[in-house]
Amino acid sequence: MAQDKDLKTPNVPPLRFTGFTGDWKKTTLGEIGKTFNGLTGKNSNDFGQGSPYITYKSIFDNSKVDISRVEYVTITDNERIKSAQNVVRLGDIFFTTSSETPTEVGMTSVLLDGIEDCYLNSFCFGYRLSNKEETLPEYFRFYLRASVIRNKLSILAQGSTRFNISKNEVMRMGINLPNSSEQEKIAALLSCIDERITTQNKIIEKLESLIKGIAHKVAGMGKPNIRMSECLECTSSTLQESDVSEVGTYPVYGANGIVGYLNGYNTSDEAIYIIKDGSGVGSVSYVKGKCSATGTLNILTAKQDYSLQFLYYILKVFSFVPYKTGMAIPHIYFKDYGKAHIFCPSYSEQLKYAKFLSTIDDKLLVEQNILINLSLQKQYLLLQMFI
């Protein structure tokens, strides 16, 4: 029994590089660094010119500060003489102090690119590591975004309609650190994955731009010669999100990501789905294979001698803006936009363009799946490599 009492659970993560042994060090952010404030005493007239400052949104959006997204603020000579405003330094870490939900409070970003005479917005606070040889900013870029830390920061959030976080409480928060060599290994691996994700996003953006550019060119090749309602038929359905785990479920993509799902086993072999109200109004999806639609959707099928896939690409670049109604919640109705004239070549030409664009779309799908797998790999590592 005495021997059992001497046993303890190692303070190490589930996944670790080979060659590293020993427990991780328990400490707090306050013991290894100090905080500083963002801009103070500024009004609206001070912004728009002058010295660069790092915005709230650039910190919220990315774990690494994108210095191309800075905005500008006037810093007076008197402020410089008195050091009244804190200048950021390479390796500084920034925390957002408020958000609409507790899970989004305390988002962090690290300055890993040099920038001269730069400042921090007033809705965040800065954090500077005392010894950057023992505690690497590159490591904290990923550690502070890992779920183990995000969960701790969410617990510290206070508020009701708007949630805030105290930097004093953040500094008291317990953390676990490996030695600098292990920090470097972890940061290097995750940086490589992040760089690959960035490259993959650029590949996807280029393919999407190519598809859109070709579709725009095809749509403008001739004078609009037919009303949309003459080549498409429309039905509607109501979106539900309760059956998303069913086999045969397809995501419907809107302006802000997935906004609903298609599921079931009826309707035609292919259909175009257009979101007809809400934030994703006008978003167009094409699904090949039988499935039923649930949602505030228009379900479009092609009439005889018209290629639905060709019409899908035309609708992808069609502007629904003139046909939107409603103030708080925008709507579009087929009875309105169906009257719009579009260019439609012969059926054989429709098939030719549809086949060409679908080939690029197939390539796009492959690249999107690669991105999904990279993102899942990163999520797994963020979950397994930190404590």
C-alpha positions in Angstrom: 0.0 0.0 0.0 2.8 2.4 0.8 4.3 1.8 -2.6 0.9 2.7 -4.3 0.8 6.0 -2.4 4.2 6.9 -3.9 2.8 6.4 -7.5 1.6 9.5 -9.3 0.1 10.3 -12.7 2.8 11.8 -14.9 2.1 15.5 -15.9 2.5 14.8 -19.6 0.2 15.0 -22.7 -1.3 12.0 -24.4 0.8 12.5 -27.5 4.5 13.3 -27.4 7.6 13.3 -29.6 9.9 10.5 -29.0 13.1 11.3 -27.0 11.3 13.6 -24.5 10.8 12.4 -21.0 9.9 13.9 -17.6 7.0 15.9 -16.4 5.9 19.2 -17.8 6.4 22.2 -15.5 3.3 23.6 -13.7 3.2 27.4 -13.6 1.0 30.4 -14.3 1.1 33.0 -17.1 1.8 35.7 -14.4 5.0 33.9 -13.3 6.5 33.8 -16.8 5.5 37.2 -18.2 3.8 40.5 -17.7 0.7 42.3 -19.2 0.4 45.7 -20.8 -2.5 47.8 -22.0 -3.6 48.8 -25.4 -4.3 52.3 -26.6 -5.8 54.8 -24.1 -7.3 58.3 -24.3 -8.1 58.1 -28.0 -11.2 59.4 -29.8 -12.6 58.9 -33.3 -10.6 61.8 -34.7 -7.3 60.1 -33.9 -7.9 57.1 -36.2 -7.4 56.7 -39.9 -3.8 58.0 -40.2 -0.5 57.9 -38.3 1.2 54.8 -36.8 0.0 51.2 -37.3 -2.0 49.5 -34.6 -3.2 45.8 -34.4 -7.0 45.5 -34.5 -9.3 43.4 -32.4 -10.5 41.4 -35.4 -7.1 40.5 -36.6 -6.3 39.1 -33.2 -9.6 37.2 -33.0 -9.3 35.7 -36.5 -5.8 34.3 -36.4 -3.3 32.8 -34.0 -0.6 34.7 -35.8 -0.9 38.5 -36.3 -1.3 39.4 -40.0 0.6 42.7 -40.1 -1.0 43.5 -43.5 -4.3 44.0 -41.6 -3.1 46.9 -39.4 -5.0 50.1 -39.2 -3.7 53.6 -38.2 -3.8 55.9 -35.2 -2.3 59.3 -34.5 0.4 59.2 -31.7 1.4 62.7 -30.5 5.0 63.8 -29.9 4.1 64.3 -26.2 2.8 60.7 -26.0 6.1 59.5 -27.4 8.2 61.5 -25.0 6.2 60.3 -22.0 5.9 56.7 -23.4 2.1 57.2 -22.7 1.2 54.5 -25.3 2.7 50.9 -25.2 4.6 50.0 -28.4 4.3 46.3 -29.3 7.3 44.1 -29.7 8.2 41.0 -31.7 7.0 37.9 -29.8 4.2 39.8 -27.9 0.9 37.9 -27.3 -2.4 39.6 -27.4 -5.7 38.7 -25.7 -9.2 39.9 -26.6 -11.0 41.0 -23.5 -14.7 40.7 -24.5 -17.0 38.9 -26.8 -20.7 38.0 -27.3 -20.2 34.5 -26.0 -18.0 33.1 -23.2 -16.5 30.5 -25.6 -15.0 33.4 -27.7 -13.5 35.5 -24.9 -9.7 35.6 -24.5 -8.8 34.8 -28.1 -5.1 35.1 -28.6 -2.7 36.0 -31.4 1.1 36.3 -31.4 3.2 38.9 -33.2 5.8 36.9 -35.1 6.7 39.4 -37.8 8.6 42.6 -37.2 6.8 46.0 -37.5 8.0 49.4 -36.3 6.2 51.9 -34.1 3.1 49.7 -33.8 0.4 49.8 -31.1 -2.5 47.7 -29.8 -6.2 48.4 -29.9 -7.9 49.4 -26.6 -10.2 46.3 -26.5 -7.3 43.9 -26.0 -4.4 43.6 -23.6 -0.8 42.6 -24.4 1.3 39.9 -22.7 5.1 39.8 -22.9 7.1 36.7 -22.0 10.0 37.4 -19.6 12.4 34.8 -21.2 11.8 34.0 -24.8 14.6 31.5 -24.9 12.8 29.3 -22.3 9.2 30.1 -23.3 8.8 30.4 -27.0 6.2 32.8 -28.5 5.8 30.3 -31.4 4.7 27.6 -29.0 2.2 29.9 -27.2 0.7 30.7 -30.6 -0.8 27.2 -30.6 -0.9 26.4 -26.9 -3.2 29.3 -26.1 -5.6 28.3 -28.9 -5.7 24.6 -27.8 -9.0 23.4 -26.2 -7.3 22.8 -22.8 -6.6 26.6 -22.5 -9.7 27.7 -24.4 -11.9 25.9 -21.9 -10.1 27.5 -19.0 -10.5 31.0 -20.5 -14.2 30.4 -21.1 -14.8 29.6 -17.5 -13.2 33.0 -16.6 -15.6 34.9 -18.8 -18.1 37.1 -16.9 -21.2 38.8 -18.1 -24.7 38.3 -19.5 -25.3 40.0 -22.9 -21.6 40.8 -23.3 -18.8 38.7 -21.8 -15.6 40.1 -20.4 -12.4 38.6 -19.0 -10.1 40.0 -16.3 -6.4 40.0 -17.2 -5.6 39.5 -13.5 -7.6 36.2 -13.6 -5.9 35.2 -16.8 -2.5 35.7 -15.2 -3.4 33.5 -12.3 -4.5 30.7 -14.6 -2.5 27.5 -14.3 -0.6 26.2 -17.3 1.8 23.3 -18.1 5.0 23.8 -20.0 7.6 21.4 -21.5 11.2 22.5 -21.9 12.1 24.8 -24.7 13.3 22.0 -27.0 10.0 20.3 -26.8 8.2 23.6 -27.3 10.2 24.1 -30.5 9.3 20.7 -31.8 5.6 21.1 -31.2 5.6 24.6 -32.7 7.5 23.5 -35.8 5.1 20.7 -36.5 1.9 22.8 -36.1 3.5 25.7 -38.1 4.1 23.3 -41.0 0.4 22.2 -40.9 -0.7 25.8 -40.7 1.4 26.7 -43.7 0.0 23.7 -45.6 -3.6 24.8 -44.7 -2.8 28.3 -46.0 -1.5 26.9 -49.3 -4.5 24.7 -49.6 -6.9 27.6 -49.1 -5.1 29.5 -51.9 -5.5 26.5 -54.2 -9.2 26.4 -53.4 -9.6 30.2 -53.9 -8.0 30.0 -57.3 -10.2 27.1 -58.4 -13.3 28.9 -57.1 -12.3 32.1 -58.9 -11.7 30.1 -62.1 -15.1 28.5 -62.0 -16.8 31.8 -61.3 -14.8 33.6 -64.0 -15.7 31.0 -66.7 -19.3 30.9 -65.6 -19.5 34.7 -65.8 -18.0 34.5 -69.3 -20.5 31.9 -70.4 -23.4 33.8 -68.9 -22.4 36.9 -70.9 -21.6 35.1 -74.2 -25.0 36.1 -75.7 -28.0 38.3 -75.1 -30.4 36.9 -72.4 -32.8 34.9 -74.4 -35.1 33.0 -72.0 -36.8 33.5 -68.6 -35.6 31.4 -65.8 -39.0 30.0 -65.2 -39.1 28.7 -68.8 -36.2 26.3 -68.2 -36.6 25.5 -64.4 -39.4 24.3 -62.2 -39.5 25.2 -58.5 -40.8 23.6 -55.3 -40.1 24.7 -51.7 -39.4 23.0 -48.4 -38.8 23.9 -44.7 -35.3 23.3 -43.2 -34.8 21.2 -40.1 -31.5 20.4 -38.5 -32.5 17.5 -36.3 -31.6 14.7 -38.7 -28.1 15.7 -39.6 -26.6 12.3 -38.5 -28.7 10.3 -40.9 -27.1 8.4 -43.8 -27.5 10.4 -47.0 -27.2 13.8 -45.3 -25.7 16.6 -47.4 -24.6 20.0 -46.1 -26.0 23.1 -47.7 -23.5 25.9 -47.8 -24.4 29.6 -47.2 -22.5 32.8 -46.9 -21.3 31.9 -43.4 -20.7 28.2 -43.8 -23.2 25.3 -43.4 -26.7 26.7 -42.8 -28.7 23.5 -43.1 -28.9 20.0 -44.4 -30.5 17.9 -47.1 -31.6 14.4 -46.1 -33.9 11.5 -47.1 -34.5 9.6 -50.3 -37.0 11.2 -52.5 -37.2 14.0 -55.2 -35.4 13.7 -58.5 -31.9 12.3 -59.2 -30.4 15.9 -59.2 -31.6 19.2 -58.0 -30.5 22.8 -57.4 -31.1 24.1 -53.9 -31.3 27.8 -53.3 -31.7 29.3 -49.8 -34.6 31.6 -49.9 -34.4 33.5 -46.6 -32.0 34.4 -43.8 -28.3 35.2 -43.8 -27.4 32.7 -46.5 -30.2 33.9 -48.9 -29.3 33.3 -52.5 -26.7 30.6 -51.8 -26.8 27.9 -54.5 -26.0 24.2 -54.1 -26.2 21.4 -56.6 -26.8 17.8 -55.4 -26.6 14.8 -57.6 -28.4 11.7 -56.2 -31.7 11.3 -54.6 -32.4 13.2 -51.4 -35.2 15.2 -50.0 -34.8 18.8 -48.9 -35.8 20.3 -45.6 -35.4 24.0 -45.2 -36.4 27.4 -46.4 -35.2 26.3 -49.8 -36.2 26.6 -53.4 -35.7 23.2 -55.1 -35.1 23.6 -58.8 -35.3 21.0 -61.5 -34.7 21.4 -65.2 -37.4 21.2 -67.8 -36.9 19.1 -71.0 -34.0 20.0 -73.2 -32.2 22.0 -70.5 -29.1 20.9 -68.6 -29.6 21.4 -64.8 -25.9 21.4 -64.2 -25.4 24.1 -66.8 -28.1 26.2 -65.2 -26.5 25.6 -61.8 -23.3 27.4 -63.0 -25.4 30.2 -64.4 -27.2 30.6 -61.1 -23.9 30.6 -59.2 -23.0 33.9 -60.8 -26.6 35.3 -60.9 -27.3 38.3 -58.7 -30.4 37.8 -56.5 -30.0 41.3 -55.0 -32.7 43.0 -57.1 -35.2 40.3 -56.1 -34.6 40.4 -52.3 -37.5 41.5 -50.1 -37.8 42.0 -46.3 -35.8 44.1 -43.9 -34.8 42.1 -40.8 -34.9 38.8 -42.6 -34.3 39.0 -46.4 -36.3 36.7 -48.7 -36.2 35.7 -52.4 -39.1 34.1 -54.3 -39.0 32.1 -57.5 -42.1 33.9 -58.7 -39.9 37.1 -58.8 -36.4 36.0 -59.8 -37.9 33.4 -62.2 -39.0 36.3 -64.4 -35.3 37.2 -64.9 -33.9 36.6 -68.4 -30.7 34.6 -68.7 -28.6 33.5 -71.7 -29.0 29.8 -72.6 -27.3 28.3 -75.7 -28.3 25.1 -77.4 -28.7 21.9 -75.4 -25.5 20.5 -76.8 -23.6 23.7 -75.9 -25.1 23.5 -72.4 -23.8 20.0 -71.9 -20.3 21.0 -73.2 -20.0 23.9 -70.8 -21.4 21.9 -67.9 -19.0 19.1 -68.5 -16.0 21.4 -68.6 -17.0 23.3 -65.4 -17.8 20.1 -63.6 -14.3 18.8 -64.3 -12.9 21.8 -62.4 -15.5 21.4 -59.7 -14.4 17.8 -59.2 -10.9 19.0 -58.8 -12.2 21.6 -56.3 -13.9 18.9 -54.3 -10.7 16.9 -54.0 -8.8 20.0 -52.8 -11.6 20.8 -50.3 -11.4 17.3 -48.9 -7.6 17.7 -48.5 -8.3 20.9 -46.5 -10.8 19.2 -44.3 -8.3 16.4 -43.5 -5.6 18.9 -42.7 -7.9 20.8 -40.4 -9.0 17.6 -38.6 -5.3 16.6 -38.2 -4.6 20.0 -36.6 -7.6 19.7 -34.3 -6.4 16.3 -33.2 -2.9 17.5 -32.5 -4.2 20.5 -30.6 -6.2 18.2 -28.4 -3.6 15.5 -27.8 -0.3 17.5 -27.6 -1.1 19.9 -24.8 -2.1 19.8 -21.1 
